[in-house]
Structures are given as structure tokens and as C-alpha cells.
């Protein structure tokens, strides 16, 4: 006689549909708070809708998309049980990648993959995403919460984000506008941001208890936990407002994985180099966050290695003509940004060079 089939529910397999519905209820208000007038409908539909009617005055509207994640910083968040700001990191990594083209971030979607879905846990993450969207001026129009029993450990999760922005083609900025003689300005980072965390975990996290990481560290002036979990600065909203106000910016570079060395070159044409005033042993004219110096020391990094790994205190670089420095600086300061000169553009081959004297 054939065996009678067992009654096995989706919940028995490890997926709690009811908890998923409760999680959606927990985030509705946070998501709604990010709405722009162009958003059509709300959460719960199969697709998210955004009206482009308000952009009909653009000569040639170009949609610009970007996607990214947070990476190893999430493993540290899970260790420390801090989940309220990693959503901001996710938004920052995406929206600040479309701004260097001159694109205004319009809407954002997220993907949360988690081993065991707990509504309050996911709500912390998504509320952080919503906060990031509000800071950048884009709407959180939808996303996916995927529970993966058997694939991920119950407390593990991963994040991915996707942003769409728009720019009028005649107003696009980028390498083609950059010339030798241009000035390179920098905007300060809040810390490590969201790149280099595999090294951070290796030298500053592994082998230490949560209590040690949460304890005050004299070298840092705060705990290691606070320093490594500080959210990534979001520049997008302020930079777009400065551009819309007429700031004559030629190009920008979002300083992420690969540091200044591997990102500033992305804003250069093939016949121009960036000469960054690194300052040698005295250090640059801007401030390097103590956590970057701390991790670089623990890892024994050379100066060259550090500038190819971390942002070194620069979250965004801005390139403009020398005669426009005052105008660009004024436009940025009007948005509560404090730019500093970090270098200049010189004839070259599209690479980043460093000047280590103190001049």
C-alpha cells in the first residue's frame, strides 16, 4: 500500500507568510513618508508606478539607473545587533552613484534576503532605507522581502538596492567636460562609509568580543562599534539642488570601493590626470577620520595601499574650472556642504597621481 502523503505547510518548510504580512504593515508609514508627488499608488501592487509628466520641459530626458549593496558591513551589523542605519548605507551607495552624471534620484527599490523573517527586525532595516530616501529626495516605491530557510542562517540577511534618476541630456556632466587646469574639490566622509569592510572585519573585529567593540577606545574617541557602524553620508539631495541652482560643476566622483585611486579616475578623460595633494607624512589638508587611520595602522597599510582601499576622508570629489571655484563653493555651502581643495587636473593619461609635499 502506498504511503499516505504528509500534510506539510509553507510554514513547516520555514516560510512564515503571516509574519511577512506583519512586516509590511510595520513599514507602511515609513515608506509612505518618502513619497513624491509623482508616485502613483502605494505598496501592495505587482509593479510600482511613477509619473514622468513633470519632466516634460526637459529637452532630452535621460533615465539613469544604479544598483548596489552594503557588503561585509552587514556581517558586523549582525554581530553587533545594529540594524537601524544599514538601510541608509544601501541608499547612499546607490543614489550617490547616479549623481555624478547630474541625475536627480527619483525612486528606489530594495531587496531584503533574510534567513528567518522577524517583522520588527526587518522594520528597522527598511526604516533606515526610508530615512536614506528622504535624505536624498527619492521615493521608496517598492521592494521584496525574501525569507530563505535552509539557504541562509536564521539571523543572516543581505541587502540590495536599485535607483532610477533623471537628467536632461544637455545638462549631463562627466569626464568629457574636464580639462587640464581644473580644480578638484572634496566633500568630507563621515568615516569608512560602506567599502573596505572585509579588511575592517579582519583586523579590527575578528577575535574581539561585542563588549570589547562597544567599549570606549581612546584612539578613536568613541567605541569601535560606533565608528564602524556610522552610516554613509548621502550627498545626492544637496548636490542636485546645487546643480539645479546653476553650480558650474564639470564632473564628480563617488569615492567608494578602491578608494580615491580607483574612483577619481572615473571622472577623468583619457588625456587628463588628477593630482591629489596627499601631504606626505604631514597628511592632507582635510581630516582623515580616526577609524580609517586606526584600521590602516592595524593592517600595516602603506599610504599607497590606504588610498586604494579607503575613502581617506573624501566621500565625493567635485571637479570645476579654476575660475568657477568660488561659485561652486558658494553653491555647496548654501546646501550646508563644506568643500575643500584636494587637488588639480594636469595633462596625463586618465590616472590619479599624488603629491606628497606639504605645499
C-alpha positions in Angstrom: 0.0 0.0 0.0 1.4 3.4 -1.0 2.4 5.8 1.9 -0.1 8.4 2.6 1.2 11.9 1.7 2.2 14.1 4.7 0.5 17.4 5.2 3.3 19.9 5.1 2.6 23.7 5.0 4.7 26.5 3.8 5.3 27.5 7.5 6.5 23.9 8.1 9.1 24.5 5.4 10.3 27.6 7.2 8.5 30.4 5.4 6.1 32.4 7.6 3.7 34.3 5.2 1.8 35.8 8.2 5.0 37.3 9.6 5.8 38.7 6.1 2.4 40.4 6.0 3.0 41.8 9.5 6.4 43.1 8.4 4.8 45.0 5.5 2.3 46.6 8.0 5.3 47.7 10.1 7.0 49.6 7.3 4.0 51.2 5.6 4.2 54.6 7.3 8.0 54.9 6.9 7.6 54.1 3.2 4.7 56.5 2.7 6.8 59.3 4.3 9.2 59.1 1.3 6.5 59.7 -1.3 7.0 62.3 -4.0 4.0 63.8 -6.0 4.9 61.6 -9.0 4.3 58.4 -7.1 1.1 56.6 -8.2 -0.5 54.1 -5.8 1.1 52.6 -2.8 2.6 49.3 -1.5 1.0 46.0 -2.4 0.8 46.2 -6.2 2.7 44.0 -8.6 4.6 46.9 -10.0 5.5 50.4 -8.8 4.4 53.4 -10.8 6.0 56.9 -11.2 4.7 59.6 -13.4 7.2 61.4 -15.7 4.7 64.2 -16.7 6.5 66.7 -14.5 9.7 66.3 -16.6 8.2 67.2 -20.0 10.0 70.5 -20.1 13.3 68.7 -20.4 14.8 68.8 -23.9 16.0 65.2 -23.8 15.2 63.4 -20.5 17.6 60.5 -19.8 16.9 57.9 -17.2 19.9 56.9 -15.2 19.9 53.7 -13.1 22.2 52.3 -10.4 22.3 49.2 -8.2 24.5 48.2 -5.2 24.6 46.6 -1.8 26.2 47.1 1.5 28.5 44.1 1.7 30.6 43.0 4.7 29.4 45.8 6.8 26.2 43.8 7.2 28.1 41.0 8.9 29.4 43.5 11.5 25.8 44.9 11.9 24.6 41.4 12.6 27.4 40.7 15.2 26.6 44.0 17.0 22.8 43.6 16.5 22.6 47.1 15.0 20.3 47.3 12.0 18.8 50.8 12.0 21.3 52.5 9.8 22.5 49.9 7.3 19.5 50.9 5.1 20.9 54.4 4.9 24.2 52.8 3.7 22.3 51.0 1.0 20.6 54.1 -0.3 23.8 56.1 -0.2 25.7 53.5 -2.3 23.1 53.7 -5.0 21.9 57.4 -5.2 25.4 58.8 -4.9 26.4 56.7 -7.9 23.9 58.4 -10.3 24.5 62.0 -9.1 28.0 62.2 -10.8 26.1 62.2 -14.1 24.0 65.0 -12.9 20.9 62.8 -12.4 18.3 63.5 -9.8 17.4 60.3 -7.9 13.6 59.7 -8.4 12.7 56.4 -6.9 14.3 53.5 -5.1 13.5 49.8 -4.7 15.1 47.4 -2.2 15.6 43.6 -1.9 16.0 42.1 1.6 17.0 38.5 1.7 16.9 37.0 5.2 17.2 33.6 6.9 14.3 34.0 9.3 11.9 36.9 8.9 11.0 38.8 12.0 8.8 41.8 11.4 10.4 44.2 13.9 13.9 43.2 12.7 13.0 43.9 9.0 11.2 47.1 10.0 14.4 48.5 11.5 16.3 47.8 8.2 13.6 49.3 5.9 13.1 52.3 8.1 16.8 53.0 7.6 16.2 52.7 3.8 13.3 55.1 4.1 15.5 57.6 6.1 18.1 57.4 3.3 15.5 58.0 0.6 14.2 61.1 2.5 17.7 62.5 2.8 18.3 62.0 -0.9 14.9 63.2 -2.1 13.8 59.9 -3.8 10.7 57.8 -3.2 10.8 54.3 -1.8 8.3 52.8 -4.2 8.6 49.1 -3.5 10.8 46.1 -2.8 11.0 42.5 -1.8 11.4 40.7 1.5 12.5 37.1 0.8 12.8 34.5 3.5 15.4 31.8 2.8 15.3 29.0 5.3 17.9 26.4 4.5 19.9 28.8 2.4 20.8 31.4 5.0 21.2 31.1 8.7 18.2 32.5 10.7 19.9 35.7 11.7 21.7 36.4 8.4 20.5 38.9 5.8 21.7 40.6 2.7 20.5 43.9 1.1 20.4 45.1 -2.5 19.1 48.4 -3.8 18.1 49.9 -7.1 17.6 53.5 -8.0 16.4 55.4 -11.1 17.2 59.0 -11.7 16.7 61.5 -14.5 18.9 64.2 -16.1 18.3 66.4 -19.1 21.0 65.3 -21.7 22.3 68.8 -22.4 22.9 69.2 -18.6 24.8 65.9 -18.1 28.2 66.2 -16.5 31.1 63.9 -16.7 34.7 63.3 -17.9 34.1 64.9 -21.3 33.8 68.3 -19.6 37.1 68.0 -17.6 40.2 69.8 -18.7 43.8 70.2 -17.5 43.9 73.1 -15.1 40.6 72.2 -13.5 40.4 72.2 -9.7 39.4 69.1 -7.6 37.3 69.8 -4.6 36.4 67.3 -1.9 33.4 66.7 0.4 34.2 65.1 3.8 33.2 61.5 4.5 31.6 60.5 7.9 34.0 57.6 8.3 34.7 54.4 6.4 31.2 54.5 4.7 30.5 51.1 3.2 33.7 49.9 1.5 36.8 48.2 2.8 34.8 46.2 5.4 36.4 42.9 4.6 39.7 44.4 5.8 38.0 46.1 8.7 36.5 42.9 9.9 39.8 41.0 9.5 41.9 43.4 11.6 39.5 45.3 13.9 36.6 43.0 14.5 37.6 39.3 14.4 38.8 37.9 17.8 37.2 40.7 19.8 34.0 40.3 21.9 31.0 42.5 21.4 31.8 44.0 24.8 35.3 45.0 23.7 33.9 46.5 20.5 31.3 48.5 22.4 33.8 49.8 24.9 35.3 53.3 24.6 38.5 53.4 22.5 40.9 56.3 23.4 42.5 56.4 20.0 39.1 56.8 18.3 37.4 58.9 20.9 34.4 56.5 20.7 33.8 52.8 20.6 35.0 50.8 17.6 31.3 49.7 17.2 30.1 53.3 16.9 32.9 54.2 14.5 32.5 51.3 12.1 28.7 51.5 12.1 28.4 55.2 11.4 26.2 55.5 8.3 27.5 56.5 4.9 27.0 60.2 4.1 24.3 60.8 1.5 25.3 63.8 -0.8 22.7 63.4 -3.5 20.0 65.7 -2.4 22.3 68.6 -1.7 24.4 68.2 -4.8 21.3 68.0 -7.1 19.9 71.2 -5.5 23.3 72.9 -6.1 23.3 71.7 -9.8 19.8 73.0 -10.2 20.8 76.3 -8.8 23.4 76.6 -11.5 26.6 75.4 -9.9 29.1 75.1 -12.8 30.4 71.6 -12.0 32.3 69.6 -14.7 32.3 66.2 -13.1 32.0 64.3 -9.8 33.4 61.0 -8.4 31.8 59.0 -5.7 34.7 57.6 -3.6 33.7 54.0 -2.8 35.5 50.7 -3.2 39.1 51.2 -4.4 39.4 54.5 -2.6 40.4 57.7 -4.2 42.9 55.9 -6.6 40.3 53.7 -8.2 37.3 56.2 -8.3 38.6 59.7 -9.0 40.0 58.4 -12.3 36.4 57.6 -13.4 35.7 61.3 -13.6 38.7 61.9 -16.0 39.1 61.9 -19.7 41.9 59.9 -21.3 44.2 62.9 -21.6 44.0 64.3 -18.1 45.3 63.1 -14.7 44.2 64.0 -11.2 47.0 65.3 -9.0 45.9 64.8 -5.4 47.6 66.8 -2.6 48.3 64.0 -0.2 50.7 65.9 2.0 53.1 63.0 2.8 53.7 62.3 6.5 52.0 65.6 7.5 48.8 64.3 5.9 46.4 66.1 3.6 44.8 69.5 4.2 41.5 67.7 5.0 40.7 65.5 8.0 41.0 61.7 7.8 38.5 60.0 10.1 40.3 58.4 13.1 38.7 55.0 12.3 40.4 54.9 8.9 43.8 55.7 10.5 43.2 53.1 13.1 42.3 50.3 10.7 45.1 51.3 8.4 47.6 51.0 11.3 46.2 47.7 12.4 46.5 46.4 8.9 50.0 47.8 8.3 48.9 49.5 5.1 51.3 51.8 3.2 49.9 55.2 2.3 49.5 54.0 -1.3 47.5 50.9 -0.1 45.4 53.0 2.2 44.4 55.4 -0.6 43.5 52.4 -2.8 41.3 50.9 -0.1 39.5 53.6 1.9 38.0 57.0 1.1 40.6 58.7 3.3 38.1 61.3 4.4 36.7 62.2 1.0 33.2 60.8 0.2 32.7 62.8 -3.0 35.1 64.7 -5.3 33.9 67.6 -7.5 35.8 69.0 -10.5 35.3 72.5 -11.8 37.2 75.2 -13.7 39.5 77.3 -11.6 37.5 80.5 -12.3 34.4 78.7 -11.0 35.7 77.5 -7.7 34.2 80.4 -5.7 30.8 79.9 -7.4 30.8 76.2 -6.9 31.9 76.6 -3.3 29.2 79.1 -2.6 26.5 76.8 -4.1 27.7 73.9 -2.0 27.9 75.9 1.2 24.3 77.1 0.6 23.4 73.4 0.9 25.4 73.1 4.2 28.3 71.3 2.5 31.9 72.3 3.2 34.1 71.7 0.2 37.9 71.8 0.3 40.6 71.8 -2.4 42.1 68.4 -2.7 44.0 68.6 -6.0 44.1 69.7 -9.6 43.8 68.3 -13.1 47.0 68.0 -15.2 47.9 66.6 -18.6 48.1 62.8 -18.4 46.5 59.5 -19.3 43.4 59.4 -17.1 45.1 58.3 -13.9 45.3 59.5 -10.3 48.7 60.8 -9.1 49.7 62.1 -5.7 51.8 64.9 -4.5 53.3 64.2 -1.1 55.0 67.5 -0.3 53.4 69.8 2.2 52.7 72.7 -0.1 
